[in-house]
Amino acid sequence: MYERYWQLDRPAFESDFDPEFYFPARSHQGALLKLRFALEHRKGIALLVGDHGVGKSYLTHVLEQEIDGPQRPFLRLLFPQLSPTDMLSYLAIRLGASPGPGVQRGSPDQTLCSLENRLAWMASEGQRRVVVLDDAHLLQPQHFETLQLLMSLQQHAGNVISLILVGRPELLTRVERVPGLDQRVAVRMGVDPLTPEETGLYIGHRLQVSGSTRTMFSDDAFQAFWELSQGVPRRMNQLCDLSLLVGYADGLTELSSIEVEAAAEEVVSVSLD
């Protein structure tokens, strides 16, 4: 709506997974480097933790875009509330497993047989997969035990799967309660909110990617963005988006902390409705 007014080629603050908007904040860049290390060295499991909105899932999409090859080997499990048996069946299907002979379709034996065959075939063909499990802090102990089984099977086949568990900080303690799985964790990474200094650079980067040739925020606006968002990129995107809308509606050429605070009030009022 406001892109032409602010001379932008595209929306600057939509909460999507476009890797072009990636900003290498210190915490994010450190986590991304460890993820690359885990995949390049065929480590079994990586844990990526942080509070809501700090950009954990976004980092996995940036990582996916960096993987070479015509077929990106990423699989994403979007429904961690599945039962342990259903979760294993779902992963087997996504990995391309087909029913094995002599077993009943849909049975646990069938799932394990077909999964073992598929992992062996992947190893023989030199194929690998990265399984990203988001909101993993919601999983129950039985789910983690199922993941332990999966990692045991793939290790026997030749380390053809890397597992990235993404979730809130409590994921760390949940995994620790399953020693067999915890011992397979190669790297543990935390993603922190942006610092006050990074906030201005982050906003400027997204505006530049969107075609802006100038800044439309005053210095006190950047400070307000950080204070009101506490450095969480998702909240910051919401505040920036609404601030630009407020400025467009009021015919402004520069946005100050006043417009940012007005946008914050709008976010709160919508959340309470």
C-alpha positions in Angstrom: 0.0 0.0 0.0 2.7 2.5 1.0 5.6 1.2 -1.1 5.3 3.8 -3.9 5.0 6.7 -1.3 8.2 5.7 0.4 9.9 4.8 -3.0 10.3 1.1 -2.3 10.4 -1.6 -4.9 8.9 -4.2 -2.6 7.6 -4.5 1.0 10.6 -4.2 3.4 9.2 -5.7 6.6 7.0 -8.7 5.7 7.7 -11.7 7.9 8.7 -14.2 5.3 11.6 -16.5 4.7 13.3 -14.6 1.8 17.0 -15.2 2.4 17.8 -12.0 0.5 16.8 -10.1 3.7 19.3 -12.0 5.8 21.2 -9.6 8.1 24.3 -11.1 9.7 23.8 -10.1 13.3 26.5 -11.6 15.6 24.3 -14.2 17.2 22.6 -15.2 14.0 25.9 -15.4 12.1 27.4 -17.5 14.8 24.5 -19.9 14.7 24.6 -20.2 10.9 28.3 -21.0 11.0 27.7 -23.8 13.4 24.9 -25.2 11.3 27.1 -25.2 8.3 29.8 -27.0 10.3 27.2 -29.6 11.4 26.1 -30.3 7.8 29.5 -30.2 6.2 31.0 -32.7 8.7 27.9 -34.9 8.7 27.2 -34.4 12.4 24.1 -36.2 13.6 22.0 -33.6 15.5 22.1 -29.8 15.9 19.9 -27.9 18.4 18.9 -24.4 17.5 17.1 -22.6 20.4 15.8 -19.1 21.1 12.6 -17.2 22.1 9.7 -16.6 19.7 10.5 -14.3 16.8 14.2 -14.1 17.0 14.7 -15.8 13.6 15.4 -19.5 14.3 13.3 -20.9 11.4 14.5 -18.1 9.2 18.1 -19.2 9.7 17.3 -22.7 8.5 15.8 -21.3 5.3 18.9 -19.2 4.7 21.0 -22.3 5.2 18.8 -24.2 2.8 19.4 -21.7 0.1 23.2 -22.1 0.6 23.1 -25.8 0.0 24.6 -26.6 -3.5 23.0 -28.9 -6.0 19.8 -29.0 -8.1 17.8 -30.9 -5.4 17.9 -29.3 -2.0 18.0 -32.1 0.5 15.8 -30.3 3.2 12.8 -32.0 4.7 10.6 -30.0 7.2 8.3 -31.5 9.7 5.6 -29.0 10.4 3.4 -31.0 12.7 5.4 -32.0 15.8 2.1 -32.9 17.6 1.9 -36.2 15.6 2.1 -39.4 17.6 5.6 -40.9 17.7 4.5 -43.7 15.3 2.9 -41.3 12.9 5.9 -39.0 13.0 8.2 -41.9 12.0 5.8 -42.9 9.2 5.6 -39.4 8.0 9.4 -39.1 7.9 9.7 -42.4 6.1 7.2 -41.2 3.4 9.0 -37.9 3.0 12.3 -39.7 2.6 10.8 -41.7 -0.2 10.4 -45.0 1.6 8.1 -47.5 -0.1 6.2 -50.5 1.4 8.4 -53.6 1.9 7.2 -57.0 0.8 5.7 -59.4 3.3 4.6 -56.9 5.9 1.2 -55.3 6.5 0.9 -51.8 5.1 1.0 -49.1 7.8 2.3 -51.4 10.5 5.4 -50.4 12.6 7.3 -53.3 11.1 6.5 -52.1 7.6 7.6 -48.5 8.5 11.0 -49.7 9.9 11.6 -52.1 7.1 10.9 -49.6 4.4 12.8 -46.9 6.2 15.9 -49.2 6.6 15.7 -50.0 2.9 15.5 -46.4 1.9 18.4 -45.3 4.1 20.5 -48.1 2.7 19.6 -46.9 -0.9 20.4 -43.3 0.0 23.8 -44.4 1.3 24.5 -46.4 -1.9 23.6 -43.5 -4.1 25.6 -40.9 -2.0 22.4 -39.0 -1.1 21.9 -37.1 2.1 19.0 -35.3 3.7 18.6 -32.6 6.3 15.5 -33.0 8.5 14.4 -29.7 10.2 11.9 -30.2 13.1 10.4 -26.9 14.2 8.7 -26.2 17.5 10.6 -29.3 18.8 10.2 -28.1 22.4 6.6 -29.3 22.1 7.6 -32.9 21.6 7.1 -35.5 24.4 9.8 -38.0 25.6 8.4 -40.7 23.3 8.9 -38.4 20.3 12.6 -38.0 21.3 13.0 -41.7 21.6 11.6 -42.1 18.1 14.1 -39.6 16.8 16.8 -41.6 18.6 15.7 -44.7 16.7 15.8 -42.8 13.4 19.3 -41.5 14.1 20.5 -45.0 15.1 19.1 -46.4 11.8 20.7 -43.7 9.7 24.0 -44.1 11.4 24.0 -47.8 10.7 23.3 -46.9 7.0 26.2 -44.5 6.8 25.2 -41.1 8.3 22.8 -40.0 5.6 20.7 -37.7 7.7 21.4 -34.6 9.7 18.7 -33.6 12.1 18.1 -29.9 13.1 15.8 -29.5 16.1 14.5 -25.9 16.4 12.6 -24.6 19.4 12.5 -22.5 22.6 15.3 -22.8 25.2 13.5 -25.5 27.2 14.3 -27.8 24.3 17.8 -28.2 25.7 16.6 -29.7 29.0 14.0 -31.9 27.2 16.7 -33.5 25.0 19.1 -33.9 28.0 16.4 -36.2 29.6 16.9 -38.7 26.7 20.6 -39.6 27.1 20.7 -41.7 23.9 19.6 -38.7 21.8 21.5 -36.1 23.8 24.8 -37.9 23.2 24.3 -37.6 19.5 23.9 -33.8 19.6 27.0 -32.3 17.9 26.3 -28.6 18.3 24.0 -26.5 20.5 23.2 -22.9 19.4 21.3 -20.1 20.9 19.9 -17.2 18.9 19.6 -13.9 20.7 17.7 -10.7 20.0 19.4 -7.9 18.1 21.5 -5.3 20.1 20.6 -1.6 19.9 23.5 -1.1 17.5 22.3 -4.0 15.3 18.8 -2.7 15.2 19.5 0.4 13.1 21.7 -1.7 10.7 19.0 -4.4 10.4 16.3 -1.9 9.5 18.6 -0.1 7.1 19.5 -3.4 5.4 15.9 -4.4 4.8 15.1 -0.9 3.4 18.1 -1.1 1.1 17.2 -4.6 -0.2 13.7 -3.2 -0.9 15.1 -0.4 -3.0 15.3 2.5 -0.6 18.1 5.1 -1.3 17.5 7.0 1.9 16.5 6.5 5.5 13.1 7.6 6.6 13.6 7.1 10.4 15.2 9.5 12.8 17.7 8.5 15.4 15.2 8.5 18.2 13.0 6.2 16.1 15.7 3.5 16.0 16.0 3.7 19.7 12.2 3.3 20.1 12.2 0.3 17.8 14.8 -1.4 20.0 13.1 -0.5 23.3 9.6 -1.5 22.1 10.7 -4.7 20.3 13.5 -5.7 22.8 15.5 -6.6 19.7 13.2 -9.3 18.5 13.1 -9.1 14.7 9.5 -10.3 14.3 8.2 -7.6 16.5 10.6 -5.1 14.9 9.2 -5.9 11.5 5.6 -5.4 12.7 6.5 -2.0 14.2 8.4 -0.8 11.1 5.6 -1.9 8.8 3.0 -0.1 10.8 5.2 3.0 11.3 5.6 3.3 7.5 1.8 3.0 7.2 1.3 5.7 9.8 3.7 8.0 8.0 2.0 7.4 4.7 -1.4 8.1 6.1 -0.2 11.3 7.7 1.8 12.5 4.7 5.1 12.6 6.6 8.6 12.6 5.1 10.4 11.3 8.2 9.3 9.1 11.0 10.2 9.7 14.7 9.7 7.9 17.9 6.2 9.4 18.0 5.1 7.4 15.0 6.9 4.2 16.3 5.1 4.5 19.6 1.8 5.0 17.8 2.5 1.8 15.8 3.3 0.0 19.0 -0.1 1.0 20.5 -1.8 -0.3 17.4 0.0 -3.7 17.7 -1.1 -4.0 21.4 -4.7 -3.0 20.7 -5.0 -5.6 17.9 -3.5 -8.2 20.1 -6.0 -7.5 22.9 -9.0 -7.6 20.6 
